[in-house]
Amino acid sequence: MTIEAWLAAAVADAERRGLPELKPLLESVAASTRALRSADWCDRADGSRDEARSEE
């Protein structure tokens, strides 16, 4: 699941539950997750490495 798909599902769920005030918090979690996943120390879950990093 992509971060964008997760965010869309989480926001839709919050709105269905009558909790639209959660949207900014969910967007912050998504932004933080993007930042963490793009960090140069973050290996892929499948054990492979990104092409650019594997050349080091």
PDB file of N, H, CA, C and O in Angstrom:
ATOM      1  N   MET A   1       0.853  -1.172   0.000  1.00  0.00           N
ATOM      2  CA  MET A   1       0.000   0.000   0.000  1.00  0.00           C
ATOM      3  C   MET A   1       0.895   1.228   0.000  1.00  0.00           C
ATOM      4  O   MET A   1       1.854   1.314   0.767  1.00  0.00           O
ATOM      5  N   THR A   2       0.577   2.157  -0.851  1.00  0.00           N
ATOM      6  H   THR A   2      -0.202   2.088  -1.474  1.00  0.00           H
ATOM      7  CA  THR A   2       1.349   3.395  -0.900  1.00  0.00           C
ATOM      8  C   THR A   2       0.889   4.334   0.212  1.00  0.00           C
ATOM      9  O   THR A   2      -0.190   4.173   0.782  1.00  0.00           O
ATOM     10  N   ILE A   3       1.725   5.300   0.499  1.00  0.00           N
ATOM     11  H   ILE A   3       2.602   5.430   0.036  1.00  0.00           H
ATOM     12  CA  ILE A   3       1.373   6.305   1.507  1.00  0.00           C
ATOM     13  C   ILE A   3       0.130   7.070   1.055  1.00  0.00           C
ATOM     14  O   ILE A   3      -0.749   7.372   1.863  1.00  0.00           O
ATOM     15  N   GLU A   4       0.063   7.379  -0.228  1.00  0.00           N
ATOM     16  H   GLU A   4       0.777   7.134  -0.884  1.00  0.00           H
ATOM     17  CA  GLU A   4      -1.076   8.129  -0.752  1.00  0.00           C
ATOM     18  C   GLU A   4      -2.372   7.332  -0.617  1.00  0.00           C
ATOM     19  O   GLU A   4      -3.412   7.885  -0.259  1.00  0.00           O
ATOM     20  N   ALA A   5      -2.306   6.037  -0.905  1.00  0.00           N
ATOM     21  H   ALA A   5      -1.461   5.587  -1.196  1.00  0.00           H
ATOM     22  CA  ALA A   5      -3.495   5.185  -0.775  1.00  0.00           C
ATOM     23  C   ALA A   5      -3.903   5.067   0.689  1.00  0.00           C
ATOM     24  O   ALA A   5      -5.089   5.123   1.015  1.00  0.00           O
ATOM     25  N   TRP A   6      -2.917   4.904   1.571  1.00  0.00           N
ATOM     26  H   TRP A   6      -1.954   4.859   1.307  1.00  0.00           H
ATOM     27  CA  TRP A   6      -3.224   4.832   2.997  1.00  0.00           C
ATOM     28  C   TRP A   6      -3.887   6.117   3.464  1.00  0.00           C
ATOM     29  O   TRP A   6      -4.895   6.080   4.171  1.00  0.00           O
ATOM     30  N   LEU A   7      -3.322   7.256   3.069  1.00  0.00           N
ATOM     31  H   LEU A   7      -2.504   7.286   2.495  1.00  0.00           H
ATOM     32  CA  LEU A   7      -3.861   8.547   3.493  1.00  0.00           C
ATOM     33  C   LEU A   7      -5.294   8.728   3.011  1.00  0.00           C
ATOM     34  O   LEU A   7      -6.158   9.160   3.775  1.00  0.00           O
ATOM     35  N   ALA A   8      -5.550   8.403   1.758  1.00  0.00           N
ATOM     36  H   ALA A   8      -4.849   8.052   1.138  1.00  0.00           H
ATOM     37  CA  ALA A   8      -6.909   8.537   1.224  1.00  0.00           C
ATOM     38  C   ALA A   8      -7.889   7.660   2.000  1.00  0.00           C
ATOM     39  O   ALA A   8      -8.991   8.100   2.327  1.00  0.00           O
ATOM     40  N   ALA A   9      -7.494   6.430   2.292  1.00  0.00           N
ATOM     41  H   ALA A   9      -6.599   6.073   2.026  1.00  0.00           H
ATOM     42  CA  ALA A   9      -8.369   5.517   3.036  1.00  0.00           C
ATOM     43  C   ALA A   9      -8.570   6.003   4.471  1.00  0.00           C
ATOM     44  O   ALA A   9      -9.684   5.949   4.994  1.00  0.00           O
ATOM     45  N   ALA A  10      -7.512   6.470   5.102  1.00  0.00           N
ATOM     46  H   ALA A  10      -6.607   6.513   4.678  1.00  0.00           H
ATOM     47  CA  ALA A  10      -7.609   6.928   6.486  1.00  0.00           C
ATOM     48  C   ALA A  10      -8.481   8.181   6.598  1.00  0.00           C
ATOM     49  O   ALA A  10      -9.283   8.299   7.525  1.00  0.00           O
ATOM     50  N   VAL A  11      -8.326   9.110   5.661  1.00  0.00           N
ATOM     51  H   VAL A  11      -7.675   9.014   4.908  1.00  0.00           H
ATOM     52  CA  VAL A  11      -9.140  10.325   5.669  1.00  0.00           C
ATOM     53  C   VAL A  11     -10.607   9.979   5.414  1.00  0.00           C
ATOM     54  O   VAL A  11     -11.496  10.508   6.081  1.00  0.00           O
ATOM     55  N   ALA A  12     -10.857   9.094   4.452  1.00  0.00           N
ATOM     56  H   ALA A  12     -10.135   8.665   3.910  1.00  0.00           H
ATOM     57  CA  ALA A  12     -12.233   8.689   4.166  1.00  0.00           C
ATOM     58  C   ALA A  12     -12.861   8.023   5.385  1.00  0.00           C
ATOM     59  O   ALA A  12     -14.025   8.271   5.699  1.00  0.00           O
ATOM     60  N   ASP A  13     -12.097   7.180   6.069  1.00  0.00           N
ATOM     61  H   ASP A  13     -11.152   6.978   5.814  1.00  0.00           H
ATOM     62  CA  ASP A  13     -12.606   6.518   7.256  1.00  0.00           C
ATOM     63  C   ASP A  13     -12.918   7.529   8.359  1.00  0.00           C
ATOM     64  O   ASP A  13     -13.961   7.441   9.007  1.00  0.00           O
ATOM     65  N   ALA A  14     -12.024   8.478   8.570  1.00  0.00           N
ATOM     66  H   ALA A  14     -11.177   8.550   8.043  1.00  0.00           H
ATOM     67  CA  ALA A  14     -12.252   9.505   9.592  1.00  0.00           C
ATOM     68  C   ALA A  14     -13.507  10.315   9.269  1.00  0.00           C
ATOM     69  O   ALA A  14     -14.297  10.623  10.162  1.00  0.00           O
ATOM     70  N   GLU A  15     -13.690  10.658   7.996  1.00  0.00           N
ATOM     71  H   GLU A  15     -13.048  10.408   7.271  1.00  0.00           H
ATOM     72  CA  GLU A  15     -14.878  11.419   7.607  1.00  0.00           C
ATOM     73  C   GLU A  15     -16.149  10.600   7.805  1.00  0.00           C
ATOM     74  O   GLU A  15     -17.163  11.129   8.261  1.00  0.00           O
ATOM     75  N   ARG A  16     -16.101   9.301   7.462  1.00  0.00           N
ATOM     76  H   ARG A  16     -15.278   8.872   7.092  1.00  0.00           H
ATOM     77  CA  ARG A  16     -17.259   8.427   7.683  1.00  0.00           C
ATOM     78  C   ARG A  16     -17.627   8.353   9.162  1.00  0.00           C
ATOM     79  O   ARG A  16     -18.800   8.238   9.516  1.00  0.00           O
ATOM     80  N   ARG A  17     -16.622   8.418  10.009  1.00  0.00           N
ATOM     81  H   ARG A  17     -15.669   8.512   9.721  1.00  0.00           H
ATOM     82  CA  ARG A  17     -16.852   8.329  11.456  1.00  0.00           C
ATOM     83  C   ARG A  17     -17.187   9.679  12.080  1.00  0.00           C
ATOM     84  O   ARG A  17     -17.366   9.788  13.293  1.00  0.00           O
ATOM     85  N   GLY A  18     -17.270  10.711  11.233  1.00  0.00           N
ATOM     86  H   GLY A  18     -17.125  10.623  10.247  1.00  0.00           H
ATOM     87  CA  GLY A  18     -17.591  12.039  11.750  1.00  0.00           C
ATOM     88  C   GLY A  18     -16.435  12.707  12.469  1.00  0.00           C
ATOM     89  O   GLY A  18     -16.639  13.488  13.398  1.00  0.00           O
ATOM     90  N   LEU A  19     -15.212  12.397  12.036  1.00  0.00           N
ATOM     91  H   LEU A  19     -15.045  11.762  11.282  1.00  0.00           H
ATOM     92  CA  LEU A  19     -14.017  12.949  12.675  1.00  0.00           C
ATOM     93  C   LEU A  19     -13.146  13.706  11.673  1.00  0.00           C
ATOM     94  O   LEU A  19     -11.970  13.376  11.516  1.00  0.00           O
ATOM     95  N   PRO A  20     -13.687  14.700  11.002  1.00  0.00           N
ATOM     96  CA  PRO A  20     -12.902  15.416   9.989  1.00  0.00           C
ATOM     97  C   PRO A  20     -11.698  16.152  10.568  1.00  0.00           C
ATOM     98  O   PRO A  20     -10.766  16.482   9.835  1.00  0.00           O
ATOM     99  N   GLU A  21     -11.707  16.414  11.881  1.00  0.00           N
ATOM    100  H   GLU A  21     -12.465  16.146  12.477  1.00  0.00           H
ATOM    101  CA  GLU A  21     -10.581  17.118  12.497  1.00  0.00           C
ATOM    102  C   GLU A  21      -9.314  16.264  12.530  1.00  0.00           C
ATOM    103  O   GLU A  21      -8.237  16.774  12.839  1.00  0.00           O
ATOM    104  N   LEU A  22      -9.427  14.979  12.217  1.00  0.00           N
ATOM    105  H   LEU A  22     -10.302  14.565  11.966  1.00  0.00           H
ATOM    106  CA  LEU A  22      -8.247  14.118  12.153  1.00  0.00           C
ATOM    107  C   LEU A  22      -7.430  14.312  10.871  1.00  0.00           C
ATOM    108  O   LEU A  22      -6.267  13.911  10.812  1.00  0.00           O
ATOM    109  N   LYS A  23      -8.025  14.916   9.859  1.00  0.00           N
ATOM    110  H   LYS A  23      -8.969  15.242   9.908  1.00  0.00           H
ATOM    111  CA  LYS A  23      -7.346  15.040   8.565  1.00  0.00           C
ATOM    112  C   LYS A  23      -5.956  15.686   8.675  1.00  0.00           C
ATOM    113  O   LYS A  23      -5.005  15.139   8.116  1.00  0.00           O
ATOM    114  N   PRO A  24      -5.796  16.818   9.366  1.00  0.00           N
ATOM    115  CA  PRO A  24      -4.441  17.400   9.476  1.00  0.00           C
ATOM    116  C   PRO A  24      -3.448  16.470  10.168  1.00  0.00           C
ATOM    117  O   PRO A  24      -2.274  16.428   9.801  1.00  0.00           O
ATOM    118  N   LEU A  25      -3.912  15.731  11.161  1.00  0.00           N
ATOM    119  H   LEU A  25      -4.866  15.764  11.460  1.00  0.00           H
ATOM    120  CA  LEU A  25      -3.025  14.798  11.849  1.00  0.00           C
ATOM    121  C   LEU A  25      -2.613  13.654  10.934  1.00  0.00           C
ATOM    122  O   LEU A  25      -1.447  13.258  10.914  1.00  0.00           O
ATOM    123  N   LEU A  26      -3.566  13.123  10.179  1.00  0.00           N
ATOM    124  H   LEU A  26      -4.513  13.444  10.196  1.00  0.00           H
ATOM    125  CA  LEU A  26      -3.259  12.046   9.240  1.00  0.00           C
ATOM    126  C   LEU A  26      -2.294  12.522   8.155  1.00  0.00           C
ATOM    127  O   LEU A  26      -1.392  11.787   7.753  1.00  0.00           O
ATOM    128  N   GLU A  27      -2.485  13.748   7.686  1.00  0.00           N
ATOM    129  H   GLU A  27      -3.217  14.346   8.013  1.00  0.00           H
ATOM    130  CA  GLU A  27      -1.572  14.303   6.683  1.00  0.00           C
ATOM    131  C   GLU A  27      -0.165  14.461   7.253  1.00  0.00           C
ATOM    132  O   GLU A  27       0.821  14.261   6.544  1.00  0.00           O
ATOM    133  N   SER A  28      -0.072  14.820   8.533  1.00  0.00           N
ATOM    134  H   SER A  28      -0.873  14.983   9.109  1.00  0.00           H
ATOM    135  CA  SER A  28       1.245  14.930   9.176  1.00  0.00           C
ATOM    136  C   SER A  28       1.917  13.568   9.297  1.00  0.00           C
ATOM    137  O   SER A  28       3.125  13.451   9.088  1.00  0.00           O
ATOM    138  N   VAL A  29       1.143  12.537   9.634  1.00  0.00           N
ATOM    139  H   VAL A  29       0.163  12.632   9.804  1.00  0.00           H
ATOM    140  CA  VAL A  29       1.700  11.184   9.705  1.00  0.00           C
ATOM    141  C   VAL A  29       2.204  10.758   8.330  1.00  0.00           C
ATOM    142  O   VAL A  29       3.279  10.168   8.216  1.00  0.00           O
ATOM    143  N   ALA A  30       1.431  11.054   7.288  1.00  0.00           N
ATOM    144  H   ALA A  30       0.558  11.533   7.381  1.00  0.00           H
ATOM    145  CA  ALA A  30       1.845  10.696   5.929  1.00  0.00           C
ATOM    146  C   ALA A  30       3.127  11.428   5.537  1.00  0.00           C
ATOM    147  O   ALA A  30       4.031  10.826   4.957  1.00  0.00           O
ATOM    148  N   ALA A  31       3.210  12.708   5.846  1.00  0.00           N
ATOM    149  H   ALA A  31       2.476  13.198   6.316  1.00  0.00           H
ATOM    150  CA  ALA A  31       4.413  13.482   5.515  1.00  0.00           C
ATOM    151  C   ALA A  31       5.628  12.947   6.277  1.00  0.00           C
ATOM    152  O   ALA A  31       6.718  12.847   5.714  1.00  0.00           O
ATOM    153  N   SER A  32       5.444  12.608   7.546  1.00  0.00           N
ATOM    154  H   SER A  32       4.558  12.689   8.003  1.00  0.00           H
ATOM    155  CA  SER A  32       6.540  12.059   8.333  1.00  0.00           C
ATOM    156  C   SER A  32       6.987  10.709   7.799  1.00  0.00           C
ATOM    157  O   SER A  32       8.182  10.416   7.753  1.00  0.00           O
ATOM    158  N   THR A  33       6.030   9.893   7.397  1.00  0.00           N
ATOM    159  H   THR A  33       5.060  10.131   7.434  1.00  0.00           H
ATOM    160  CA  THR A  33       6.358   8.580   6.837  1.00  0.00           C
ATOM    161  C   THR A  33       7.136   8.732   5.534  1.00  0.00           C
ATOM    162  O   THR A  33       8.098   8.002   5.295  1.00  0.00           O
ATOM    163  N   ARG A  34       6.719   9.683   4.690  1.00  0.00           N
ATOM    164  H   ARG A  34       5.938  10.276   4.885  1.00  0.00           H
ATOM    165  CA  ARG A  34       7.461   9.938   3.439  1.00  0.00           C
ATOM    166  C   ARG A  34       8.903  10.327   3.753  1.00  0.00           C
ATOM    167  O   ARG A  34       9.837   9.831   3.122  1.00  0.00           O
ATOM    168  N   ALA A  35       9.079  11.213   4.727  1.00  0.00           N
ATOM    169  H   ALA A  35       8.320  11.615   5.239  1.00  0.00           H
ATOM    170  CA  ALA A  35      10.431  11.669   5.083  1.00  0.00           C
ATOM    171  C   ALA A  35      11.276  10.507   5.599  1.00  0.00           C
ATOM    172  O   ALA A  35      12.439  10.368   5.218  1.00  0.00           O
ATOM    173  N   LEU A  36      10.705   9.682   6.453  1.00  0.00           N
ATOM    174  H   LEU A  36       9.760   9.794   6.763  1.00  0.00           H
ATOM    175  CA  LEU A  36      11.454   8.540   6.984  1.00  0.00           C
ATOM    176  C   LEU A  36      11.808   7.544   5.892  1.00  0.00           C
ATOM    177  O   LEU A  36      12.921   7.019   5.861  1.00  0.00           O
ATOM    178  N   ARG A  37      10.869   7.284   5.001  1.00  0.00           N
ATOM    179  H   ARG A  37       9.964   7.710   5.026  1.00  0.00           H
ATOM    180  CA  ARG A  37      11.138   6.305   3.934  1.00  0.00           C
ATOM    181  C   ARG A  37      12.163   6.812   2.926  1.00  0.00           C
ATOM    182  O   ARG A  37      12.827   6.014   2.264  1.00  0.00           O
ATOM    183  N   SER A  38      12.297   8.125   2.803  1.00  0.00           N
ATOM    184  H   SER A  38      11.757   8.773   3.340  1.00  0.00           H
ATOM    185  CA  SER A  38      13.264   8.657   1.841  1.00  0.00           C
ATOM    186  C   SER A  38      14.646   8.854   2.459  1.00  0.00           C
ATOM    187  O   SER A  38      15.585   9.235   1.761  1.00  0.00           O
ATOM    188  N   ALA A  39      14.779   8.601   3.752  1.00  0.00           N
ATOM    189  H   ALA A  39      14.016   8.292   4.319  1.00  0.00           H
ATOM    190  CA  ALA A  39      16.072   8.760   4.424  1.00  0.00           C
ATOM    191  C   ALA A  39      17.095   7.802   3.825  1.00  0.00           C
ATOM    192  O   ALA A  39      16.753   6.687   3.433  1.00  0.00           O
ATOM    193  N   ASP A  40      18.344   8.237   3.756  1.00  0.00           N
ATOM    194  H   ASP A  40      18.621   9.143   4.075  1.00  0.00           H
ATOM    195  CA  ASP A  40      19.372   7.409   3.117  1.00  0.00           C
ATOM    196  C   ASP A  40      19.766   6.193   3.948  1.00  0.00           C
ATOM    197  O   ASP A  40      20.462   5.314   3.440  1.00  0.00           O
ATOM    198  N   TRP A  41      19.353   6.116   5.183  1.00  0.00           N
ATOM    199  H   TRP A  41      18.787   6.830   5.596  1.00  0.00           H
ATOM    200  CA  TRP A  41      19.663   4.963   6.019  1.00  0.00           C
ATOM    201  C   TRP A  41      18.544   3.927   6.025  1.00  0.00           C
ATOM    202  O   TRP A  41      18.642   2.905   6.704  1.00  0.00           O
ATOM    203  N   CYS A  42      17.490   4.189   5.275  1.00  0.00           N
ATOM    204  H   CYS A  42      17.410   5.019   4.723  1.00  0.00           H
ATOM    205  CA  CYS A  42      16.307   3.328   5.302  1.00  0.00           C
ATOM    206  C   CYS A  42      16.403   2.253   4.211  1.00  0.00           C
ATOM    207  O   CYS A  42      16.276   2.557   3.025  1.00  0.00           O
ATOM    208  N   ASP A  43      16.627   0.996   4.616  1.00  0.00           N
ATOM    209  H   ASP A  43      16.730   0.749   5.579  1.00  0.00           H
ATOM    210  CA  ASP A  43      16.655  -0.112   3.659  1.00  0.00           C
ATOM    211  C   ASP A  43      15.234  -0.546   3.323  1.00  0.00           C
ATOM    212  O   ASP A  43      14.306  -0.341   4.105  1.00  0.00           O
ATOM    213  N   ARG A  44      15.082  -1.142   2.162  1.00  0.00           N
ATOM    214  H   ARG A  44      15.836  -1.308   1.526  1.00  0.00           H
ATOM    215  CA  ARG A  44      13.776  -1.627   1.734  1.00  0.00           C
ATOM    216  C   ARG A  44      13.377  -2.849   2.556  1.00  0.00           C
ATOM    217  O   ARG A  44      14.232  -3.621   2.989  1.00  0.00           O
ATOM    218  N   ALA A  45      12.084  -3.016   2.765  1.00  0.00           N
ATOM    219  H   ALA A  45      11.389  -2.389   2.413  1.00  0.00           H
ATOM    220  CA  ALA A  45      11.579  -4.134   3.568  1.00  0.00           C
ATOM    221  C   ALA A  45      11.849  -5.478   2.904  1.00  0.00           C
ATOM    222  O   ALA A  45      11.936  -6.498   3.588  1.00  0.00           O
ATOM    223  N   ASP A  46      11.984  -5.492   1.573  1.00  0.00           N
ATOM    224  H   ASP A  46      11.914  -4.664   1.017  1.00  0.00           H
ATOM    225  CA  ASP A  46      12.213  -6.762   0.888  1.00  0.00           C
ATOM    226  C   ASP A  46      13.689  -7.170   0.887  1.00  0.00           C
ATOM    227  O   ASP A  46      14.057  -8.183   0.292  1.00  0.00           O
ATOM    228  N   GLY A  47      14.523  -6.385   1.550  1.00  0.00           N
ATOM    229  H   GLY A  47      14.225  -5.562   2.033  1.00  0.00           H
ATOM    230  CA  GLY A  47      15.936  -6.733   1.672  1.00  0.00           C
ATOM    231  C   GLY A  47      16.805  -6.202   0.549  1.00  0.00           C
ATOM    232  O   GLY A  47      18.032  -6.239   0.649  1.00  0.00           O
ATOM    233  N   SER A  48      16.193  -5.708  -0.520  1.00  0.00           N
ATOM    234  H   SER A  48      15.197  -5.677  -0.602  1.00  0.00           H
ATOM    235  CA  SER A  48      16.990  -5.149  -1.615  1.00  0.00           C
ATOM    236  C   SER A  48      17.380  -3.716  -1.276  1.00  0.00           C
ATOM    237  O   SER A  48      16.842  -3.114  -0.346  1.00  0.00           O
ATOM    238  N   ARG A  49      18.305  -3.193  -2.031  1.00  0.00           N
ATOM    239  H   ARG A  49      18.742  -3.682  -2.786  1.00  0.00           H
ATOM    240  CA  ARG A  49      18.733  -1.827  -1.832  1.00  0.00           C
ATOM    241  C   ARG A  49      18.365  -1.004  -3.045  1.00  0.00           C
ATOM    242  O   ARG A  49      18.237  -1.545  -4.143  1.00  0.00           O
ATOM    243  N   ASP A  50      18.195   0.279  -2.869  1.00  0.00           N
ATOM    244  H   ASP A  50      18.300   0.718  -1.976  1.00  0.00           H
ATOM    245  CA  ASP A  50      17.928   1.177  -3.986  1.00  0.00           C
ATOM    246  C   ASP A  50      19.144   1.188  -4.902  1.00  0.00           C
ATOM    247  O   ASP A  50      20.276   1.045  -4.440  1.00  0.00           O
ATOM    248  N   GLU A  51      18.911   1.358  -6.195  1.00  0.00           N
ATOM    249  H   GLU A  51      17.991   1.474  -6.570  1.00  0.00           H
ATOM    250  CA  GLU A  51      20.002   1.353  -7.181  1.00  0.00           C
ATOM    251  C   GLU A  51      21.077   2.372  -6.838  1.00  0.00           C
ATOM    252  O   GLU A  51      22.263   2.041  -6.859  1.00  0.00           O
ATOM    253  N   ALA A  52      20.694   3.594  -6.526  1.00  0.00           N
ATOM    254  H   ALA A  52      19.731   3.863  -6.510  1.00  0.00           H
ATOM    255  CA  ALA A  52      21.679   4.635  -6.260  1.00  0.00           C
ATOM    256  C   ALA A  52      22.508   4.317  -5.021  1.00  0.00           C
ATOM    257  O   ALA A  52      23.697   4.631  -4.973  1.00  0.00           O
ATOM    258  N   ARG A  53      21.897   3.706  -4.035  1.00  0.00           N
ATOM    259  H   ARG A  53      20.930   3.452  -4.074  1.00  0.00           H
ATOM    260  CA  ARG A  53      22.596   3.394  -2.800  1.00  0.00           C
ATOM    261  C   ARG A  53      23.460   2.169  -2.944  1.00  0.00           C
ATOM    262  O   ARG A  53      24.474   2.063  -2.253  1.00  0.00           O
ATOM    263  N   SER A  54      23.107   1.233  -3.814  1.00  0.00           N
ATOM    264  H   SER A  54      22.284   1.320  -4.375  1.00  0.00           H
ATOM    265  CA  SER A  54      23.869  -0.002  -3.930  1.00  0.00           C
ATOM    266  C   SER A  54      25.212   0.224  -4.624  1.00  0.00           C
ATOM    267  O   SER A  54      26.084  -0.644  -4.580  1.00  0.00           O
ATOM    268  N   GLU A  55      25.383   1.370  -5.256  1.00  0.00           N
ATOM    269  H   GLU A  55      24.675   2.075  -5.291  1.00  0.00           H
ATOM    270  CA  GLU A  55      26.644   1.676  -5.922  1.00  0.00           C
ATOM    271  C   GLU A  55      27.685   2.205  -4.955  1.00  0.00           C
ATOM    272  O   GLU A  55      28.844   2.357  -5.341  1.00  0.00           O
ATOM    273  N   GLU A  56      27.322   2.488  -3.724  1.00  0.00           N
ATOM    274  H   GLU A  56      26.380   2.364  -3.411  1.00  0.00           H
ATOM    275  CA  GLU A  56      28.270   3.044  -2.743  1.00  0.00           C
ATOM    276  C   GLU A  56      29.318   2.035  -2.355  1.00  0.00           C
ATOM    277  O   GLU A  56      30.192   2.335  -1.542  1.00  0.00           O
TER     278      GLU A  56
END
